[in-house]
Amino acid sequence: MSEPAAEDPISDADDRHPLRVLLGGPWGAVESMAPTVLFVLAYFASGNSLAIAVGVALGVALILAAIKLARREKPVRVLSGLLGVAVAALFAAYQDNPLGFFEIRVLANILSALAFAVSILIRRPLMGVIIGPIMGTGMRWRQDPDLLKAYSRVTWLWAILSLVRAAIQVPLIQAGQLAWLGATPFLFYGLVALTIAASWWVIKRTLPADHPGIRQPRIPATA
């Protein structure tokens, strides 16, 4: 493995630092946890009314979408968050079983892991696709062999994270442990934070010591 790369000119206070952008700060925590936690709380508080739980989850998702729009977030991000909650809630309603809210998310995690793996095989690792625009480099990092290798390694971490989340939820679903499933967002947020920190470490360890950093792809001169 290469020696640690020279420090990229990105401070932890930088609003575009990958750690800050991907984790989302306090708002990111609320956005990732609230719909699931409130779905389960509403189900138990209403005397096991699935209709109320679904209504609460959808209502929270709509409120979060409206806040995102007010914050001028990208429409794709707004719709993806809303769609994820809506599909889970409606799947639970279709099954007439609150566990359906989590079953569809297990499938989503498995598909995410597959997407991460395929993106590496086709040399377009998804974490590079995500981080590149954040850093203002677009897709130019694909022409830098060192960055391509770093983003590929990092993308494997996220594939593993998706599988871990699915592996945690499956036995809880099979045991009918809805309360514990409602607590998983707290665990998953911690796992995401850990994965983001590990990703940054892997990138820095993978890049050569003389590499200028992720904001400055080193593109080989053409013959």
N, CA, C and O of each residue as an XYZ file, in Angstrom:
892
protein
N       0.850     -1.194      0.000
C       0.000      0.000      0.000
C       0.881      1.237      0.000
O       1.967      1.232      0.579
N       0.409      2.307     -0.655
C       1.201      3.519     -0.765
C       1.275      4.228      0.567
O       0.445      4.016      1.450
N       2.288      5.080      0.700
C       2.391      5.922      1.884
C       1.248      6.922      1.872
O       0.700      7.204      0.807
N       0.866      7.473      3.039
C      -0.213      8.443      3.087
C       0.052      9.606      2.154
O       1.177     10.089      2.028
N      -1.022     10.046      1.499
C      -0.889     11.148      0.557
C      -0.658     12.453      1.306
O      -0.968     12.577      2.491
N      -0.114     13.409      0.591
C       0.028     14.736      1.166
C      -1.348     15.283      1.485
O      -2.329     14.944      0.822
N      -1.421     16.127      2.499
C      -2.710     16.634      2.936
C      -3.398     17.383      1.809
O      -2.818     18.269      1.182
N      -4.657     17.006      1.562
C      -5.467     17.724      0.592
C      -5.838     19.073      1.206
O      -6.070     19.149      2.413
N      -5.899     20.134      0.406
C      -6.220     21.438      0.981
C      -7.696     21.543      1.328
O      -8.403     22.384      0.772
N      -8.173     20.697      2.242
C      -9.567     20.702      2.681
C      -9.547     20.652      4.193
O      -9.000     19.714      4.773
N     -10.121     21.624      4.830
C     -10.176     21.622      6.292
C     -11.484     20.994      6.740
O     -12.451     20.954      5.980
N     -11.515     20.503      7.973
C     -12.720     19.897      8.504
C     -13.862     20.896      8.592
O     -15.026     20.502      8.663
N     -13.542     22.184      8.589
C     -14.595     23.202      8.658
C     -15.118     23.566      7.280
O     -16.089     24.314      7.164
N     -14.490     23.048      6.237
C     -14.897     23.340      4.863
C     -16.290     22.771      4.616
O     -16.529     21.587      4.854
N     -17.210     23.611      4.141
C     -18.582     23.159      3.895
C     -18.650     22.083      2.820
O     -19.624     21.334      2.747
N     -17.605     22.005      1.977
C     -17.610     20.989      0.928
C     -16.762     19.771      1.287
O     -16.530     18.907      0.441
N     -16.303     19.697      2.520
C     -15.546     18.520      2.941
C     -16.456     17.301      2.824
O     -17.602     17.350      3.273
N     -15.969     16.199      2.225
C     -16.823     15.014      2.040
C     -17.462     14.520      3.325
O     -18.606     14.067      3.310
N     -16.739     14.600      4.439
C     -17.298     14.144      5.709
C     -18.547     14.937      6.064
O     -19.537     14.369      6.524
N     -18.504     16.248      5.852
C     -19.634     17.101      6.207
C     -20.782     16.937      5.228
O     -21.943     16.868      5.631
N     -20.462     16.874      3.941
C     -21.514     16.798      2.934
C     -22.254     15.471      2.997
O     -23.484     15.451      2.973
N     -21.522     14.357      3.076
C     -22.152     13.042      3.053
C     -22.939     12.752      4.334
O     -23.978     12.094      4.287
N     -22.455     13.235      5.463
C     -23.142     12.978      6.727
C     -24.316     13.927      6.919
O     -25.342     13.548      7.483
N     -24.162     15.158      6.451
C     -25.291     16.084      6.479
C     -25.493     16.821      7.787
O     -26.431     17.611      7.893
N     -24.650     16.597      8.793
C     -24.784     17.300     10.054
C     -26.067     16.937     10.795
O     -26.664     15.899     10.510
N     -26.503     17.771     11.740
C     -27.724     17.494     12.502
C     -28.943     17.311     11.605
O     -29.795     16.462     11.870
N     -29.024     18.108     10.543
C     -30.145     17.971      9.626
C     -30.131     16.603      8.954
O     -31.185     15.998      8.761
N     -28.963     16.119      8.600
C     -28.863     14.798      7.991
C     -29.331     13.709      8.938
O     -29.941     12.729      8.512
N     -29.045     13.881     10.232
C     -29.496     12.901     11.223
C     -31.009     12.870     11.300
O     -31.611     11.796     11.311
N     -31.628     14.038     11.352
C     -33.099     14.112     11.409
C     -33.712     13.499     10.164
O     -34.661     12.720     10.243
N     -33.166     13.854      9.026
C     -33.706     13.378      7.752
C     -33.634     11.858      7.630
O     -34.552     11.228      7.104
N     -32.540     11.273      8.117
C     -32.356      9.834      7.957
C     -33.132      9.025      8.994
O     -33.502      7.880      8.733
N     -33.382      9.607     10.166
C     -34.004      8.844     11.251
C     -35.505      9.080     11.407
O     -36.252      8.141     11.678
N     -35.951     10.323     11.238
C     -37.311     10.705     11.627
C     -38.418      9.853     11.012
O     -39.272      9.376     11.758
N     -38.455      9.633      9.696
C     -39.585      8.886      9.135
C     -39.740      7.486      9.716
O     -40.851      7.061     10.032
N     -38.622      6.766      9.858
C     -38.686      5.393     10.369
C     -39.060      5.362     11.845
O     -39.940      4.606     12.257
N     -38.388      6.187     12.634
C     -38.655      6.201     14.078
C     -40.099      6.606     14.350
O     -40.769      5.982     15.173
N     -40.588      7.638     13.672
C     -41.951      8.104     13.910
C     -42.988      7.123     13.368
O     -44.093      7.040     13.905
N     -42.654      6.382     12.317
C     -43.554      5.337     11.817
C     -43.819      4.308     12.913
O     -44.966      3.951     13.182
N     -42.745      3.839     13.540
C     -42.882      2.817     14.588
C     -43.560      3.392     15.829
O     -44.432      2.748     16.412
N     -43.168      4.596     16.235
C     -43.785      5.217     17.414
C     -45.278      5.439     17.186
O     -46.087      5.195     18.081
N     -45.642      5.899     15.998
C     -47.055      6.134     15.700
C     -47.844      4.833     15.702
O     -48.995      4.799     16.136
N     -47.226      3.772     15.220
C     -47.901      2.462     15.186
C     -48.248      2.001     16.600
O     -49.377      1.582     16.858
N     -47.282      2.077     17.511
C     -47.534      1.625     18.878
C     -48.441      2.598     19.639
O     -49.324      2.174     20.385
N     -48.218      3.916     19.444
C     -48.997      4.918     20.173
C     -50.465      4.908     19.763
O     -51.330      5.280     20.556
N     -50.755      4.486     18.532
C     -52.136      4.474     18.035
C     -52.843      3.145     18.298
O     -53.949      2.915     17.808
N     -52.203      2.283     19.066
C     -52.820      0.982     19.314
C     -52.695      0.039     18.137
O     -53.619     -0.709     17.820
N     -51.538      0.084     17.493
C     -51.231     -0.779     16.347
C     -52.079     -0.463     15.111
O     -52.536     -1.361     14.404
N     -52.276      0.832     14.873
C     -52.996      1.252     13.664
C     -51.986      1.488     12.540
O     -51.212      2.444     12.576
N     -52.005      0.609     11.551
C     -51.069      0.741     10.441
C     -51.403      1.966      9.598
O     -50.504      2.615      9.064
N     -52.680      2.284      9.475
C     -53.088      3.438      8.671
C     -52.511      4.730      9.248
O     -52.027      5.588      8.509
N     -52.565      4.859     10.566
C     -52.019      6.065     11.201
C     -50.504      6.108     11.038
O     -49.936      7.161     10.748
N     -49.849      4.957     11.227
C     -48.393      4.909     11.091
C     -47.961      5.298      9.678
O     -47.007      6.053      9.497
N     -48.666      4.780      8.693
C     -48.355      5.118      7.293
C     -48.588      6.607      7.046
O     -47.787      7.270      6.387
N     -49.686      7.121      7.578
C     -49.985      8.546      7.407
C     -48.924      9.431      8.030
O     -48.539     10.450      7.454
N     -48.444      9.040      9.220
C     -47.402      9.815      9.895
C     -46.104      9.781      9.083
O     -45.461     10.813      8.894
N     -45.721      8.595      8.606
C     -44.481      8.474      7.830
C     -44.543      9.321      6.560
O     -43.588     10.019      6.220
N     -45.678      9.251      5.866
C     -45.821     10.037      4.640
C     -45.861     11.530      4.947
O     -45.291     12.332      4.206
N     -46.528     11.905      6.032
C     -46.589     13.313      6.409
C     -45.219     13.866      6.741
O     -44.863     14.966      6.318
N     -44.446     13.094      7.506
C     -43.080     13.521      7.852
C     -42.233     13.642      6.595
O     -41.461     14.590      6.455
N     -42.373     12.678      5.670
C     -41.597     12.716      4.424
C     -41.934     13.958      3.604
O     -41.051     14.581      3.015
N     -43.211     14.310      3.572
C     -43.628     15.515      2.829
C     -43.078     16.780      3.481
O     -42.638     17.696      2.787
N     -43.101     16.834      4.818
C     -42.567     18.000      5.520
C     -41.074     18.136      5.252
O     -40.581     19.233      4.988
N     -40.354     17.013      5.320
C     -38.914     17.045      5.057
C     -38.633     17.474      3.618
O     -37.677     18.207      3.362
N     -39.464     17.017      2.678
C     -39.281     17.406      1.279
C     -39.497     18.909      1.114
O     -38.763     19.568      0.377
N     -40.509     19.449      1.803
C     -40.781     20.884      1.714
C     -39.619     21.689      2.290
O     -39.247     22.727      1.742
N     -39.043     21.209      3.398
C     -37.901     21.897      4.002
C     -36.704     21.860      3.056
O     -35.978     22.845      2.923
N     -36.505     20.721      2.403
C     -35.395     20.616      1.448
C     -35.561     21.606      0.301
O     -34.603     22.248     -0.129
N     -36.792     21.717     -0.184
C     -37.049     22.673     -1.264
C     -36.777     24.097     -0.799
O     -36.215     24.900     -1.543
N     -37.177     24.410      0.434
C     -36.933     25.742      0.978
C     -35.435     25.997      1.128
O     -34.977     27.136      1.030
N     -34.681     24.927      1.367
C     -33.221     25.047      1.502
C     -32.529     25.029      0.144
O     -31.302     25.077      0.058
N     -33.337     24.958     -0.919
C     -32.839     24.962     -2.300
C     -31.948     23.765     -2.596
O     -30.954     23.878     -3.312
N     -32.318     22.619     -2.036
C     -31.585     21.398     -2.356
C     -31.996     20.897     -3.729
O     -33.050     21.267     -4.246
N     -31.161     20.058     -4.312
C     -31.421     19.571     -5.659
C     -32.705     18.744     -5.698
O     -32.952     17.944     -4.795
N     -33.529     18.930     -6.739
C     -34.783     18.173     -6.840
C     -34.584     16.666     -6.764
O     -35.430     15.959     -6.217
N     -33.472     16.163     -7.309
C     -33.215     14.721     -7.264
C     -33.103     14.245     -5.826
O     -33.633     13.190     -5.480
N     -32.425     15.005     -4.992
C     -32.273     14.647     -3.576
C     -33.618     14.717     -2.858
O     -33.930     13.864     -2.027
N     -34.405     15.729     -3.178
C     -35.728     15.885     -2.567
C     -36.613     14.696     -2.916
O     -37.237     14.100     -2.039
N     -36.665     14.355     -4.192
C     -37.531     13.273     -4.645
C     -37.054     11.914     -4.149
O     -37.871     11.052     -3.828
N     -35.749     11.716     -4.084
C     -35.235     10.411     -3.646
C     -35.604     10.142     -2.192
O     -35.996      9.028     -1.844
N     -35.480     11.161     -1.341
C     -35.850     10.993      0.059
C     -37.331     10.730      0.227
O     -37.729      9.854      0.994
N     -38.150     11.488     -0.490
C     -39.600     11.323     -0.411
C     -40.024      9.973     -0.965
O     -40.870      9.294     -0.383
N     -39.440      9.587     -2.082
C     -39.815      8.321     -2.719
C     -39.439      7.125     -1.844
O     -40.194      6.157     -1.756
N     -38.270      7.193     -1.198
C     -37.844      6.085     -0.354
C     -38.815      5.805      0.773
O     -39.149      4.649      1.034
N     -39.276      6.857      1.449
C     -40.230      6.693      2.543
C     -41.589      6.265      2.008
O     -42.248      5.402      2.588
N     -42.009      6.874      0.893
C     -43.327      6.567      0.341
C     -43.422      5.102     -0.076
O     -44.426      4.446      0.202
N     -42.401      4.589     -0.731
C     -42.422      3.192     -1.172
C     -42.488      2.260      0.034
O     -43.254      1.296      0.031
N     -41.684      2.544      1.071
C     -41.681      1.697      2.273
C     -43.040      1.722      2.964
O     -43.562      0.679      3.358
N     -43.609      2.914      3.110
C     -44.897      3.043      3.790
C     -46.009      2.359      3.008
O     -46.833      1.650      3.586
N     -46.035      2.565      1.715
C     -47.085      1.976      0.883
C     -46.926      0.454      0.778
O     -47.915     -0.270      0.661
N     -45.686     -0.023      0.821
C     -45.469     -1.468      0.806
C     -45.990     -2.097      2.093
O     -46.557     -3.190      2.071
N     -45.796     -1.406      3.213
C     -46.337     -1.889      4.489
C     -47.864     -1.913      4.432
O     -48.490     -2.860      4.909
N     -48.461     -0.876      3.851
C     -49.916     -0.826      3.740
C     -50.431     -1.936      2.824
O     -51.453     -2.560      3.110
N     -49.726     -2.175      1.736
C     -50.130     -3.221      0.793
C     -50.098     -4.592      1.458
O     -50.983     -5.417      1.236
N     -49.080     -4.829      2.271
C     -48.950     -6.110      2.967
C     -49.833     -6.186      4.212
O     -50.038     -7.259      4.780
N     -50.351     -5.026      4.626
C     -51.111     -4.926      5.877
C     -50.257     -5.437      7.046
O     -50.728     -6.162      7.921
N     -48.990     -5.030      7.021
C     -48.043     -5.496      8.029
C     -46.960     -4.433      8.188
O     -46.288     -4.094      7.214
N     -46.775     -3.898      9.404
C     -45.755     -2.851      9.581
C     -44.349     -3.323      9.249
O     -43.487     -2.507      8.922
N     -44.103     -4.627      9.326
C     -42.777     -5.146      8.994
C     -42.439     -4.926      7.521
O     -41.267     -4.909      7.144
N     -43.466     -4.758      6.693
C     -43.234     -4.493      5.276
C     -42.449     -3.215      5.052
O     -41.752     -3.078      4.047
N     -42.560     -2.268      5.994
C     -41.820     -1.013      5.900
C     -40.321     -1.273      5.859
O     -39.564     -0.530      5.235
N     -39.903     -2.348      6.539
C     -38.486     -2.677      6.627
C     -38.074     -3.725      5.603
O     -36.923     -3.748      5.167
N     -39.002     -4.589      5.216
C     -38.671     -5.614      4.225
C     -38.232     -4.992      2.910
O     -37.268     -5.444      2.293
N     -38.938     -3.959      2.485
C     -38.581     -3.319      1.220
C     -37.232     -2.613      1.330
O     -36.525     -2.456      0.335
N     -36.882     -2.192      2.535
C     -35.589     -1.534      2.725
C     -34.443     -2.539      2.718
O     -33.325     -2.204      2.325
N     -34.712     -3.751      3.145
C     -33.705     -4.808      3.021
C     -33.386     -5.023      1.548
O     -32.222     -5.119      1.158
N     -34.434     -5.097      0.740
C     -34.239     -5.267     -0.701
C     -33.466     -4.087     -1.284
O     -32.588     -4.268     -2.128
N     -33.799     -2.875     -0.828
C     -33.105     -1.687     -1.323
C     -31.614     -1.732     -0.974
O     -30.775     -1.333     -1.782
N     -31.289     -2.212      0.216
C     -29.880     -2.308      0.610
C     -29.130     -3.347     -0.217
O     -27.976     -3.136     -0.589
N     -29.783     -4.461     -0.501
C     -29.142     -5.487     -1.328
C     -28.896     -4.955     -2.737
O     -27.834     -5.185     -3.317
N     -29.878     -4.247     -3.281
C     -29.714     -3.666     -4.617
C     -28.633     -2.583     -4.608
O     -27.893     -2.432     -5.580
N     -28.546     -1.832     -3.509
C     -27.500     -0.809     -3.401
C     -26.118     -1.450     -3.411
O     -25.210     -0.973     -4.091
N     -25.964     -2.534     -2.652
C     -24.675     -3.226     -2.626
C     -24.311     -3.716     -4.021
O     -23.158     -3.616     -4.441
N     -25.304     -4.247     -4.738
C     -25.059     -4.709     -6.105
C     -24.662     -3.559     -7.014
O     -23.764     -3.700     -7.844
N     -25.334     -2.411     -6.859
C     -25.015     -1.246     -7.691
C     -23.592     -0.757     -7.413
O     -22.864     -0.415     -8.345
N     -23.195     -0.722     -6.149
C     -21.830     -0.319     -5.803
C     -20.816     -1.262     -6.457
O     -19.824     -0.818     -7.033
N     -21.078     -2.566     -6.359
C     -20.133     -3.550     -6.908
C     -20.034     -3.427     -8.433
O     -18.939     -3.457     -8.993
N     -21.169     -3.291     -9.087
C     -21.166     -3.186    -10.555
C     -20.442     -1.912    -10.993
O     -19.707     -1.918    -11.981
N     -20.653     -0.824    -10.255
C     -20.007      0.440    -10.636
C     -18.485      0.320    -10.601
O     -17.791      0.952    -11.398
N     -17.969     -0.488     -9.681
C     -16.523     -0.705     -9.618
C     -16.057     -1.511    -10.821
O     -15.031     -1.206    -11.429
N     -16.821     -2.540    -11.155
C     -16.437     -3.406    -12.274
C     -16.417     -2.656    -13.596
O     -15.614     -2.968    -14.476
N     -17.307     -1.654    -13.745
C     -17.331     -0.889    -15.000
C     -16.459      0.365    -14.906
O     -16.519      1.243    -15.766
N     -15.643      0.434    -13.837
C     -14.671      1.516    -13.651
C     -15.324      2.897    -13.521
O     -14.779      3.904    -13.972
N     -16.487      2.914    -12.902
C     -17.167      4.159    -12.543
C     -17.661      4.058    -11.097
O     -18.860      4.174    -10.844
N     -16.738      3.841    -10.142
C     -17.147      3.644     -8.750
C     -18.054      4.775     -8.261
O     -17.748      5.956     -8.424
N     -19.168      4.382     -7.663
C     -20.200      5.354     -7.318
C     -19.720      6.423     -6.348
O     -20.183      7.561     -6.422
N     -18.803      6.092     -5.437
C     -18.348      7.115     -4.504
C     -17.548      8.198     -5.213
O     -17.534      9.345     -4.765
N     -16.893      7.860     -6.294
C     -16.238      8.875     -7.099
C     -17.264      9.735     -7.815
O     -17.109     10.952     -7.915
N     -18.310      9.097     -8.309
C     -19.386      9.824     -8.998
C     -20.045     10.819     -8.041
O     -20.460     11.902     -8.452
N     -20.137     10.443     -6.753
C     -20.761     11.313     -5.751
C     -19.805     12.403     -5.283
O     -20.170     13.578     -5.235
N     -18.580     12.012     -4.937
C     -17.633     12.958     -4.342
C     -17.045     13.912     -5.375
O     -16.786     15.075     -5.063
N     -16.829     13.435     -6.607
C     -16.243     14.273     -7.648
C     -16.946     15.617     -7.814
O     -16.298     16.660     -7.728
N     -18.260     15.615     -8.051
C     -18.966     16.894     -8.184
C     -18.927     17.737     -6.918
O     -18.888     18.965     -7.002
N     -18.936     17.106     -5.743
C     -18.852     17.852     -4.494
C     -17.546     18.632     -4.434
O     -17.513     19.772     -3.972
N     -16.479     18.010     -4.902
C     -15.155     18.625     -4.871
C     -14.894     19.528     -6.076
O     -13.835     20.148     -6.173
N     -15.855     19.600     -6.987
C     -15.700     20.466     -8.149
C     -14.856     19.895     -9.264
O     -14.421     20.628    -10.153
N     -14.614     18.574     -9.231
C     -13.790     17.956    -10.272
C     -14.619     17.209    -11.312
O     -14.068     16.680    -12.278
N     -15.929     17.161    -11.125
C     -16.762     16.420    -12.059
C     -16.325     14.969    -12.137
O     -16.146     14.306    -11.116
N     -16.155     14.480    -13.368
C     -15.712     13.108    -13.581
C     -14.256     13.032    -14.030
O     -13.808     11.989    -14.507
N     -13.516     14.126    -13.881
C     -12.115     14.129    -14.326
C     -11.255     13.147    -13.535
O     -10.198     12.727    -14.005
N     -11.708     12.782    -12.334
C     -10.952     11.842    -11.516
C     -10.783     10.489    -12.196
O      -9.861      9.746    -11.860
N     -11.666     10.151    -13.161
C     -11.572      8.864    -13.852
C     -10.308      8.773    -14.696
O      -9.866      7.675    -15.035
N      -9.722      9.923    -15.037
C      -8.489      9.917    -15.829
C      -7.246      9.835    -14.948
O      -6.124      9.768    -15.449
N      -7.453      9.841    -13.639
C      -6.348      9.750    -12.692
C      -6.339      8.324    -12.125
O      -7.216      7.986    -11.331
N      -5.379      7.482    -12.508
C      -5.360      6.089    -12.036
C      -5.365      5.946    -10.516
O      -5.961      5.015     -9.974
N      -4.700      6.873     -9.838
C      -4.641      6.790     -8.375
C      -5.994      7.099     -7.745
O      -6.419      6.416     -6.812
N      -6.666      8.121     -8.250
C      -7.990      8.449     -7.716
C      -9.006      7.367     -8.072
O      -9.890      7.058     -7.273
N      -8.885      6.799     -9.249
C      -9.788      5.720     -9.645
C      -9.636      4.537     -8.689
O     -10.626      3.933     -8.275
N      -8.395      4.212     -8.344
C      -8.159      3.126     -7.400
C      -8.724      3.470     -6.014
O      -9.352      2.631     -5.369
N      -8.493      4.713     -5.565
C      -8.960      5.128     -4.235
C     -10.478      5.077     -4.149
O     -11.028      4.555     -3.179
N     -11.158      5.615     -5.158
C     -12.619      5.625     -5.134
C     -13.184      4.213     -5.272
O     -14.256      3.924     -4.740
N     -12.488      3.348     -5.966
C     -12.941      1.955     -6.073
C     -12.889      1.274     -4.714
O     -13.828      0.579     -4.326
N     -11.794      1.473     -3.995
C     -11.672      0.866     -2.662
C     -12.741      1.405     -1.711
O     -13.327      0.655     -0.930
N     -12.984      2.699     -1.787
C     -13.989      3.314     -0.918
C     -15.389      2.790     -1.250
O     -16.201      2.561     -0.354
N     -15.657      2.606     -2.521
C     -16.983      2.118     -2.925
C     -17.241      0.722     -2.375
O     -18.385      0.385     -2.068
N     -16.196     -0.096     -2.247
C     -16.371     -1.414     -1.628
C     -16.836     -1.273     -0.183
O     -17.640     -2.074      0.295
N     -16.336     -0.261      0.509
C     -16.774     -0.037      1.887
C     -18.278      0.205      1.955
O     -18.954     -0.286      2.859
N     -18.794      0.965      0.994
C     -20.219      1.287      0.998
C     -21.068      0.098      0.565
O     -22.212     -0.042      0.997
N     -20.517     -0.746     -0.274
C     -21.222     -1.986     -0.618
C     -21.354     -2.864      0.626
O     -22.406     -3.452      0.879
N     -20.268     -2.941      1.395
C     -20.291     -3.725      2.630
C     -21.289     -3.134      3.626
O     -22.021     -3.872      4.285
N     -21.318     -1.802      3.734
C     -22.269     -1.151      4.648
C     -23.705     -1.527      4.293
O     -24.504     -1.813      5.184
N     -24.038     -1.531      3.021
C     -25.397     -1.888      2.593
C     -25.735     -3.317      3.004
O     -26.841     -3.588      3.472
N     -24.786     -4.225      2.830
C     -25.027     -5.619      3.204
C     -25.148     -5.779      4.719
O     -25.944     -6.588      5.195
N     -24.363     -5.015      5.474
C     -24.437     -5.076      6.939
C     -25.810     -4.604      7.414
O     -26.406     -5.209      8.305
N     -26.307     -3.522      6.817
C     -27.629     -3.039      7.218
C     -28.701     -4.077      6.935
O     -29.600     -4.292      7.748
N     -28.603     -4.720      5.776
C     -29.577     -5.764      5.453
C     -29.454     -6.927      6.428
O     -30.462     -7.469      6.882
N     -28.214     -7.314      6.754
C     -27.989     -8.446      7.648
C     -28.515     -8.171      9.055
O     -28.936     -9.098      9.748
N     -28.493     -6.919      9.482
C     -29.024     -6.568     10.802
C     -30.548     -6.629     10.807
O     -31.155     -7.072     11.782
N     -31.159     -6.185      9.720
C     -32.616     -6.095      9.695
C     -33.304     -7.443      9.481
O     -34.382     -7.679     10.028
N     -32.695     -8.323      8.696
C     -33.362     -9.580      8.350
C     -33.763    -10.398      9.575
O     -34.928    -10.785      9.670
N     -32.851    -10.685     10.530
C     -33.273    -11.479     11.695
C     -34.302    -10.766     12.562
O     -35.149    -11.418     13.172
N     -34.242     -9.432     12.626
C     -35.236     -8.686     13.400
C     -36.616     -8.782     12.752
O     -37.629     -8.883     13.444
N     -36.647     -8.750     11.427
C     -37.920     -8.909     10.717
C     -38.475    -10.302     10.938
O     -39.662    -10.473     11.215
N     -37.608    -11.297     10.814
C     -38.052    -12.680     10.991
C     -38.576    -12.927     12.406
O     -39.473    -13.745     12.606
N     -38.015    -12.219     13.380
C     -38.458    -12.373     14.768
C     -39.620    -11.445     15.108
O     -40.147    -11.490     16.220
N     -40.021    -10.600     14.151
C     -41.127     -9.674     14.391
C     -40.805     -8.588     15.397
O     -41.705     -8.100     16.080
N     -39.539     -8.195     15.506
C     -39.100     -7.219     16.497
C     -39.231     -5.793     15.949
O     -38.239     -5.154     15.599
N     -40.473     -5.313     15.881
C     -40.716     -3.997     15.292
C     -40.062     -2.880     16.103
O     -39.521     -1.932     15.532
N     -40.110     -2.988     17.428
C     -39.516     -1.941     18.268
C     -38.016     -1.821     18.007
O     -37.493     -0.712     17.889
N     -37.323     -2.956     17.916
C     -35.892     -2.922     17.642
C     -35.616     -2.413     16.229
O     -34.626     -1.719     16.001
N     -36.475     -2.750     15.296
C     -36.322     -2.224     13.938
C     -36.460     -0.704     13.933
O     -35.779     -0.011     13.177
N     -37.345     -0.199     14.780
C     -37.513      1.248     14.878
C     -36.300      1.948     15.455
O     -36.119      3.151     15.263
N     -35.470      1.197     16.163
C     -34.251      1.782     16.739
C     -33.060      1.686     15.792
O     -32.034      2.322     16.033
N     -33.175      0.905     14.723
C     -32.028      0.723     13.826
C     -31.525      2.011     13.165
O     -30.331      2.098     12.876
N     -32.383      3.025     12.909
C     -31.826      4.244     12.306
C     -30.714      4.880     13.123
O     -29.794      5.467     12.554
N     -30.780      4.776     14.455
C     -29.722      5.339     15.291
C     -28.407      4.580     15.062
O     -27.338      5.180     14.949
N     -28.513      3.250     14.998
C     -27.329      2.428     14.732
C     -26.797      2.694     13.335
O     -25.589      2.836     13.143
N     -27.691      2.763     12.362
C     -27.265      2.942     10.973
C     -26.609      4.298     10.759
O     -25.667      4.413      9.975
N     -27.100      5.329     11.451
C     -26.477      6.641     11.316
C     -25.035      6.588     11.825
O     -24.130      7.177     11.234
N     -24.843      5.869     12.933
C     -23.485      5.700     13.449
C     -22.607      4.922     12.484
O     -21.434      5.251     12.311
N     -23.167      3.883     11.847
C     -22.404      3.104     10.883
C     -22.040      3.938      9.654
O     -20.952      3.796      9.096
N     -22.966      4.810      9.238
C     -22.675      5.694      8.098
C     -21.542      6.646      8.454
O     -20.631      6.859      7.654
N     -21.596      7.221      9.661
C     -20.533      8.132     10.097
C     -19.192      7.407     10.120
O     -18.178      7.957      9.692
N     -19.188      6.183     10.615
C     -17.958      5.392     10.671
C     -17.444      5.082      9.268
O     -16.240      5.138      9.015
N     -18.365      4.754      8.354
C     -17.977      4.437      6.978
C     -17.414      5.656      6.262
O     -16.459      5.546      5.493
N     -18.006      6.817      6.515
C     -17.503      8.049      5.907
C     -16.083      8.345      6.399
O     -15.204      8.686      5.608
N     -15.871      8.212      7.701
C     -14.533      8.449      8.247
C     -13.537      7.432      7.685
O     -12.410      7.786      7.340
N     -13.957      6.170      7.594
C     -13.076      5.143      7.032
C     -12.789      5.414      5.563
O     -11.685      5.157      5.083
N     -13.778      5.931      4.853
C     -13.601      6.235      3.425
C     -12.529      7.297      3.230
O     -11.669      7.181      2.357
N     -12.598      8.331      4.055
C     -11.613      9.403      3.940
C     -10.216      8.884      4.256
O      -9.242      9.272      3.611
N     -10.122      7.998      5.259
C      -8.837      7.414      5.627
C      -8.292      6.558      4.485
O      -7.104      6.623      4.171
N      -9.159      5.758      3.866
C      -8.737      4.886      2.763
C      -8.241      5.714      1.584
O      -7.236      5.373      0.960
N      -8.945      6.800      1.278
C      -8.516      7.656      0.170
C      -7.121      8.210      0.436
O      -6.251      8.166     -0.434
N      -6.915      8.726      1.632
C      -5.622      9.323      1.966
C      -4.507      8.280      1.988
O      -3.370      8.585      1.628
N      -4.823      7.049      2.408
C      -3.813      5.990      2.445
C      -3.520      5.430      1.055
O      -2.421      4.935      0.806
N      -4.489      5.505      0.156
C      -4.314      4.929     -1.176
C      -3.534      5.852     -2.103
O      -2.729      5.388     -2.910
N      -3.771      7.159     -1.991
C      -3.088      8.093     -2.884
C      -1.597      8.163     -2.549
O      -1.223      8.133     -1.377
N      -0.745      8.256     -3.577
C       0.705      8.385     -3.336
C       1.020      9.642     -2.533
O       0.238     10.592     -2.506
N       2.173      9.628     -1.884
C       2.559     10.748     -1.023
C       2.646     12.068     -1.770
O       2.423     13.129     -1.188
N       2.972     12.010     -3.065
C       3.131     13.248     -3.826
C       1.862     13.655     -4.574
O       1.887     14.590     -5.374
N       0.759     12.961     -4.319
C      -0.481     13.294     -5.032
C      -1.059     14.598     -4.486
O      -1.076     14.795     -3.271
N      -1.540     15.508     -5.371
C      -2.051     16.810     -4.912
C      -3.391     16.751     -4.192
O      -3.807     17.749     -3.603
N      -4.084     15.606     -4.221
C      -5.340     15.489     -3.481
C      -6.554     15.355     -4.378
O      -6.465     15.482     -5.599
N      -7.703     15.091     -3.743
C      -8.910     14.767     -4.523
C      -9.464     15.953     -5.287
O     -10.236     15.764     -6.226
N      -9.094     17.170     -4.916
C      -9.558     18.334     -5.672
C      -8.709     18.595     -6.911
O      -9.041     19.455     -7.727
N      -7.627     17.860     -7.047
C      -6.723     18.105     -8.172
C      -6.335     16.781     -8.828
O      -5.231     16.284     -8.607
N      -7.224     16.209     -9.628
C      -6.902     14.965    -10.320
C      -5.618     15.117    -11.135
O      -5.407     16.125    -11.810
N      -4.782     14.112    -11.059
C      -3.511     14.129    -11.786
C      -3.709     13.343    -13.065
O      -3.657     12.113    -13.063
N      -3.934     14.051    -14.151
C      -4.267     13.428    -15.419
C      -2.996     13.221    -16.255
O      -2.299     14.188    -16.563
N      -2.691     11.979    -16.620
C      -1.475     11.717    -17.420
C      -1.518     12.449    -18.741
O      -2.574     12.576    -19.361
N      -0.369     12.928    -19.165
C      -0.286     13.620    -20.468
C      -0.533     12.608    -21.577
O      -0.032     11.485    -21.531
N      -1.309     13.017    -22.568
C      -1.593     12.148    -23.707
C      -0.386     12.067    -24.615
O       0.394     13.010    -24.746
N      -0.260     10.917    -25.232
C       0.886     10.721    -26.128
C       0.761     11.595    -27.348
O       1.632     11.568    -28.218
